[in-house]
Amino acid sequence: MNLRHLRHFLAVADERHFGRAAKRLNMEQPPLSQSLMRLEASLGFRLFDRTRRSVKLTAAGEAFLVDVRPALARLDRAVRMAEKANAGVNDKLRIGYVSTAVVDILPRALAEARQLTPGIEFELQQMSTAEQCAQLLDGRLDLAFISSQFTSDPQMSCRIVARYHPMLAVPATMDLAGKPVIDIADLEGIPIIATPAEYASAVYAFLDARAQSLGFALNRVQEFTRAGTALDLVGAGIGVALTSEAHAARGYPGVTFRHVEGLPPDLTTDFWIAWLTGAPAKGRPQLLAALANELASEPATPRKAGTGEGTAKPGVAAA
């Protein structure tokens, strides 16, 4: 048995006719018949029931076909990928993303990338903003969807692709979930799941300051770096957490989303697309730039890490 025999088998199985299969394979019919006879001899059973008027797969042939088709397809793909690698062409984008990107940004990006480069493939990994920036800089990612542009590294190009207002995720079983709008004063004594201080969240900083002005301190009981983790904890009744309206639109089991009264309207979570400015040729820099332009909601203004300079505000969550 060899690959030629398998390709001959697949052609006859598809066509159910030796003449059409031979034409499809650009060969004469007698050599095709001999090839299949040798394949059947090597297997020890018949693959086809042949008559002068028809060709049908036997039960063994039907079972054989189930695995032969995908095996040959995988082999053909492996050959194409090897040929492209040998020619220095890369048709795979390694993409990192924060959990919120799954709601809207990531699906749009994948669809747009396929429009720009038909046949392109993706390797997707969910990770925090900090992890994505690190992997971009060391070449392990081609593209990142991050929740805040907290790096000023000159090697990175960034564009804003979405902007969301914050909302409070509340356990559905908590009395607070019954209020249509949450006032900051309502948070006194409420367990809060918050981002670590080093993430410099502008929203949590604002809440801290506002709570102090009202005579109490936020009751932080748990920290998180990924929005999905925070929502899992909220759903389990551990406490409340600030997240974005993107998660509210998606919904989450056991979680009620509420607007917070008194938050400044410009206090938003900005989501960015980021890539290496000087990406090597195989990283498809032209595609990355074109993709960013198609998705961008506004021009990017660089911001130094941990500051509020530029158009971006630090993210509500680092996830």
C-alpha positions in Angstrom: 0.0 0.0 0.0 1.2 3.5 -0.8 -0.2 7.0 -1.1 -0.9 6.6 -4.8 -3.1 3.6 -4.0 -5.0 5.7 -1.4 -5.5 8.6 -3.8 -6.8 6.2 -6.4 -9.2 4.6 -3.9 -10.5 8.1 -2.9 -11.1 9.1 -6.5 -13.1 5.9 -7.3 -15.0 6.1 -4.0 -16.0 9.7 -4.9 -16.9 9.0 -8.5 -18.3 5.5 -8.1 -17.1 5.0 -11.7 -13.7 3.9 -12.9 -13.8 5.9 -16.2 -14.6 9.2 -14.4 -12.1 8.5 -11.7 -9.4 7.8 -14.3 -10.2 11.0 -16.1 -10.1 12.9 -12.8 -6.7 11.4 -12.0 -5.5 12.0 -15.6 -4.6 8.3 -16.2 -5.9 5.3 -18.1 -8.5 3.1 -16.6 -6.6 -0.3 -16.7 -3.7 1.0 -14.5 -6.3 2.5 -12.1 -8.0 -0.9 -11.8 -4.7 -2.7 -11.2 -3.8 -0.1 -8.5 -7.0 -0.8 -6.6 -6.6 -4.6 -7.0 -3.1 -4.3 -5.4 -4.5 -2.2 -2.6 -7.2 -4.7 -1.9 -4.6 -7.5 -2.0 -2.4 -5.7 0.5 -5.4 -5.2 2.8 -6.8 -8.7 2.5 -10.4 -7.7 1.7 -12.4 -6.1 -1.1 -13.1 -2.4 -1.0 -15.5 -2.3 -4.0 -18.3 -4.5 -5.4 -17.9 -4.2 -9.1 -20.3 -5.1 -11.9 -20.3 -4.1 -15.5 -22.7 -1.3 -14.7 -21.9 -0.1 -11.3 -19.2 0.3 -8.6 -20.2 0.3 -5.0 -18.2 0.4 -1.8 -18.3 -2.7 0.4 -18.9 -2.3 4.1 -15.2 -2.5 4.6 -14.7 0.2 1.9 -17.1 2.5 3.6 -15.3 2.1 6.9 -11.9 2.6 5.2 -13.1 5.8 3.5 -14.0 7.4 6.8 -10.4 7.8 7.8 -8.7 7.9 4.4 -10.3 11.1 3.3 -9.2 13.3 6.4 -5.8 11.6 6.4 -5.1 12.6 2.9 -6.4 16.1 3.5 -4.1 16.5 6.5 -1.2 15.2 4.5 -1.9 17.7 1.7 -2.1 20.5 4.2 1.2 19.4 5.8 2.9 19.5 2.3 1.5 23.0 1.6 2.6 24.3 5.0 6.1 22.8 4.5 6.4 24.3 1.1 5.4 27.8 2.4 7.8 27.4 5.3 10.5 26.5 2.9 9.7 29.6 0.9 9.7 31.8 4.0 5.9 32.4 3.8 3.8 32.2 7.0 0.0 31.9 6.6 -0.6 31.6 10.4 -1.3 34.5 12.7 -0.5 33.9 16.4 -3.1 36.0 18.3 -3.4 36.8 22.0 -6.6 38.2 23.4 -8.3 39.2 26.6 -11.6 37.5 27.5 -13.7 40.6 26.6 -12.4 40.5 23.1 -14.3 37.3 22.4 -17.6 39.2 22.6 -17.1 41.4 19.6 -13.5 42.5 18.7 -11.9 39.1 18.1 -14.7 37.7 15.8 -14.6 40.9 13.7 -10.8 40.7 13.5 -10.8 37.1 12.3 -13.4 37.7 9.7 -11.5 40.8 8.5 -8.2 39.0 8.3 -9.8 36.3 6.2 -11.1 39.0 3.9 -7.6 40.5 3.6 -5.8 37.2 3.3 -8.0 34.3 2.2 -6.8 31.0 3.6 -5.0 32.5 6.6 -5.0 30.4 9.8 -5.0 31.4 13.4 -3.4 30.3 16.6 -5.4 31.8 19.5 -4.4 32.2 23.1 -6.4 33.9 25.9 -4.0 35.7 28.3 -3.7 38.9 30.3 -2.6 42.2 28.7 0.8 42.0 30.5 1.4 38.5 29.1 0.4 39.6 25.6 2.8 42.6 25.6 5.7 40.4 26.8 5.0 37.7 24.1 4.7 40.3 21.4 8.1 41.7 22.3 9.8 38.3 22.4 8.2 37.2 19.1 5.8 34.6 20.4 2.7 36.5 19.3 2.0 38.4 16.0 -1.0 40.3 17.2 -2.5 41.2 20.6 -5.9 42.4 21.7 -5.3 44.2 25.0 -7.5 46.0 27.5 -5.2 49.0 28.1 -2.1 50.4 26.3 0.1 50.4 29.3 3.4 50.1 27.5 5.3 52.9 25.8 7.8 50.5 24.1 8.7 52.0 20.7 8.7 48.6 19.1 4.9 48.3 19.5 2.2 49.9 17.4 -1.3 50.2 18.9 -4.7 51.3 17.7 -8.0 51.6 19.7 -10.6 49.1 18.4 -13.3 49.5 21.0 -14.3 51.6 24.0 -16.7 50.3 26.7 -18.1 51.9 29.8 -17.7 50.2 33.2 -20.5 48.2 34.9 -20.7 46.5 38.2 -21.1 42.7 38.2 -23.2 41.7 41.2 -24.1 38.2 42.4 -27.7 37.6 41.3 -28.4 36.4 44.9 -27.2 39.6 46.5 -29.8 42.2 47.6 -27.8 44.8 45.6 -28.8 43.1 42.4 -32.4 44.3 43.0 -31.4 47.9 42.5 -31.7 49.2 38.9 -28.7 51.5 39.4 -26.0 51.3 42.0 -24.8 54.3 43.9 -21.3 54.4 45.1 -22.6 54.8 48.7 -24.3 51.4 48.2 -20.8 49.8 48.2 -20.1 50.4 51.9 -19.3 47.1 53.5 -19.9 45.2 50.2 -17.1 42.7 49.4 -15.3 43.8 46.3 -13.2 41.8 43.9 -10.6 44.3 42.4 -7.6 44.5 40.2 -4.2 44.7 41.9 -2.9 48.1 42.7 0.0 47.8 40.2 -2.6 47.7 37.4 -3.4 51.4 38.2 -7.1 51.0 37.3 -8.6 54.5 36.9 -12.1 53.2 37.8 -11.0 51.6 41.0 -8.9 54.7 41.9 -12.0 56.8 41.4 -14.1 54.5 43.5 -11.5 54.5 46.3 -11.4 58.3 46.3 -15.2 58.7 46.2 -15.7 56.1 49.0 -13.2 58.0 51.2 -15.0 61.2 50.6 -18.2 59.4 51.8 -16.5 58.2 54.9 -15.7 54.6 54.2 -13.1 52.4 52.5 -13.8 49.8 49.8 -13.9 46.3 51.2 -11.5 44.5 48.9 -11.6 40.8 49.5 -10.0 39.3 46.4 -7.8 40.4 43.5 -8.0 39.3 39.9 -6.1 39.9 36.7 -8.5 38.3 34.2 -12.1 39.4 33.8 -13.3 35.8 33.4 -11.8 35.0 36.9 -13.6 37.9 38.4 -16.9 37.0 36.9 -16.5 33.4 38.1 -16.0 34.7 41.6 -19.0 37.1 41.3 -21.2 34.2 40.1 -20.0 32.2 43.2 -21.2 35.0 45.4 -17.8 36.1 46.7 -18.3 39.7 45.9 -19.0 42.4 43.3 -16.5 43.5 40.6 -16.2 46.2 38.0 -16.2 45.0 34.5 -17.2 46.3 31.1 -20.5 46.6 29.3 -19.2 44.1 26.8 -19.5 41.4 29.4 -23.0 42.6 30.3 -24.0 42.3 26.7 -22.7 38.8 26.6 -24.3 37.8 29.9 -22.8 35.5 32.6 -24.5 32.8 34.8 -25.4 33.9 38.2 -24.3 37.5 37.6 -26.4 40.7 37.3 -24.9 43.7 35.7 -25.7 47.2 36.9 -24.6 50.8 36.0 -22.9 52.8 38.7 -24.2 56.2 39.4 -21.6 59.0 39.5 -18.9 57.6 37.4 -17.4 60.1 34.9 -18.6 59.4 31.4 -15.1 59.5 30.0 -13.9 56.8 32.5 -13.9 53.9 30.0 -12.2 50.6 29.2 -10.3 51.0 26.0 -9.4 47.9 23.9 -6.4 48.0 21.6 -4.9 46.0 18.8 -1.1 45.8 19.2 1.7 44.5 17.0 5.4 44.9 16.6 6.2 47.9 14.4 9.3 46.2 13.0 7.8 42.7 12.6 9.8 40.4 10.3 8.5 39.7 6.8 7.0 36.4 7.8 4.9 38.2 10.4 3.0 39.9 7.6 3.4 43.5 8.9 1.3 44.9 6.0 -1.6 42.6 6.9 -1.3 43.6 10.6 -1.3 47.3 9.8 -4.2 46.9 7.3 -6.2 44.9 9.9 -5.6 47.5 12.6 -6.8 50.3 10.2 -10.0 48.4 9.4 -10.8 47.7 13.0 -9.6 51.0 14.6 -12.3 53.2 16.1 -9.9 56.2 16.3 -6.2 57.1 16.0 -3.9 56.0 18.8 -2.2 58.5 21.0 0.8 57.0 22.8 0.5 56.9 26.6 3.3 56.1 29.1 2.8 53.2 31.4 0.7 53.9 34.4 -0.4 57.4 33.4 -3.5 59.0 32.0 -1.8 60.8 29.2 -3.2 60.6 25.7 -6.7 59.4 24.7 -6.5 56.1 26.5 -7.7 55.4 30.0 -6.2 52.5 32.0 -8.5 49.5 31.7 -11.2 48.6 34.2 -9.7 45.2 34.3 -6.4 43.7 33.1 -8.1 40.9 31.5 
